[in-house]
Amino acid sequence: MNNKTEKMNEYLDWYEDLLTEKQKEICTQYYREDFSLAEISENFDVSRSAILDTLRRSEKIMEEYEEKLQLVQKFHARSEIYDKIKSFGNKEINQYVMLLEENE
């Protein structure tokens, strides 16, 4: 992954339902919608440091989930394998690979 924002967005894709609603909304505004800390703190009527603390806690939680469950890592490994299989050019096998990818 190229940078922290991309990494956190991917973690949100996999783990956001495991965060509290407040954590989820703050992370969404910060990472997906590119709001500043000041804008988010205004939206929640709390200090910027409270928003930063929530972001840090949320990041740590998602990193711990990934460390234990490795859903993102396994997804990327499967994607690489699917790409290698598709490169063989067998249409019938590629159809099955596409079905597997759709059910991820």
C-alpha positions as CSV (number, residue, x, y, z in Angstrom):
1,M,0.0,0.0,0.0
2,N,1.3,3.4,-1.0
3,N,0.3,5.6,1.9
4,K,-1.5,5.7,5.2
5,T,-4.7,7.1,3.8
6,E,-5.0,4.2,1.2
7,K,-4.2,1.7,4.0
8,M,-6.8,3.1,6.3
9,N,-9.4,3.3,3.5
10,E,-8.8,-0.4,2.8
11,Y,-9.0,-1.3,6.5
12,L,-12.3,0.6,6.6
13,D,-13.6,-1.5,3.8
14,W,-13.0,-4.6,5.8
15,Y,-13.3,-3.5,9.4
16,E,-15.5,-0.4,9.7
17,D,-18.5,-2.4,11.0
18,L,-16.4,-3.4,14.0
19,L,-15.9,0.2,15.0
20,T,-18.4,2.3,17.0
21,E,-20.7,4.6,15.0
22,K,-18.7,7.6,16.1
23,Q,-15.3,6.1,15.2
24,K,-16.7,5.0,11.8
25,E,-18.1,8.4,11.0
26,I,-14.9,10.2,12.1
27,C,-12.7,7.9,10.0
28,T,-15.0,8.2,7.0
29,Q,-14.9,12.0,7.2
30,Y,-11.2,12.0,7.6
31,Y,-10.0,9.3,5.3
32,R,-12.7,9.0,2.7
33,E,-14.1,12.5,2.5
34,D,-10.8,14.3,3.2
35,F,-12.2,16.6,5.9
36,S,-9.7,18.4,8.1
37,L,-9.5,17.8,11.8
38,A,-11.0,21.3,12.4
39,E,-14.0,20.5,10.1
40,I,-14.6,17.2,11.9
41,S,-14.2,18.7,15.3
42,E,-16.8,21.3,14.3
43,N,-19.2,18.7,13.0
44,F,-18.9,16.7,16.3
45,D,-18.6,19.8,18.5
46,V,-15.5,18.5,20.2
47,S,-11.8,19.5,20.2
48,R,-9.4,18.7,17.4
49,S,-7.4,16.7,19.9
50,A,-10.5,14.6,20.7
51,I,-10.9,13.8,17.0
52,L,-7.2,13.0,16.7
53,D,-7.4,10.7,19.7
54,T,-10.4,8.9,18.1
55,L,-8.6,8.5,14.8
56,R,-5.5,7.1,16.5
57,R,-7.6,4.6,18.5
58,S,-9.6,3.6,15.5
59,E,-6.4,3.1,13.5
60,K,-5.0,0.9,16.2
61,I,-8.1,-1.1,16.5
62,M,-8.2,-1.8,12.7
63,E,-4.5,-2.6,12.6
64,E,-5.0,-5.1,15.4
65,Y,-7.9,-6.7,13.6
66,E,-5.7,-7.0,10.4
67,E,-2.9,-8.4,12.4
68,K,-5.1,-11.1,13.9
69,L,-7.5,-11.8,10.9
70,Q,-5.3,-10.8,8.0
71,L,-8.3,-10.3,5.7
72,V,-6.7,-7.6,3.6
73,Q,-3.5,-9.6,3.2
74,K,-5.3,-12.7,2.3
75,F,-7.5,-10.8,-0.2
76,H,-4.4,-9.5,-2.0
77,A,-2.8,-12.9,-2.0
78,R,-6.0,-14.4,-3.6
79,S,-6.1,-11.6,-6.1
80,E,-2.5,-12.4,-7.2
81,I,-3.3,-16.1,-7.6
82,Y,-6.5,-15.3,-9.6
83,D,-4.5,-13.0,-11.9
84,K,-1.9,-15.8,-12.5
85,I,-4.6,-18.3,-13.3
86,K,-6.3,-15.9,-15.7
87,S,-3.0,-15.4,-17.5
88,F,-3.1,-19.0,-18.7
89,G,-5.9,-17.9,-21.1
90,N,-8.3,-20.8,-20.5
91,K,-11.8,-19.4,-21.0
92,E,-13.5,-22.0,-19.0
93,I,-11.2,-21.7,-16.0
94,N,-11.3,-17.9,-16.3
95,Q,-15.1,-18.1,-15.9
96,Y,-14.7,-19.9,-12.7
97,V,-12.1,-17.5,-11.5
98,M,-14.5,-14.6,-12.2
99,L,-17.2,-16.4,-10.1
100,L,-14.7,-16.7,-7.2
101,E,-13.9,-13.0,-7.5
102,E,-17.5,-12.0,-7.5
103,N,-18.1,-14.0,-4.3
104,E,-15.2,-12.3,-2.4
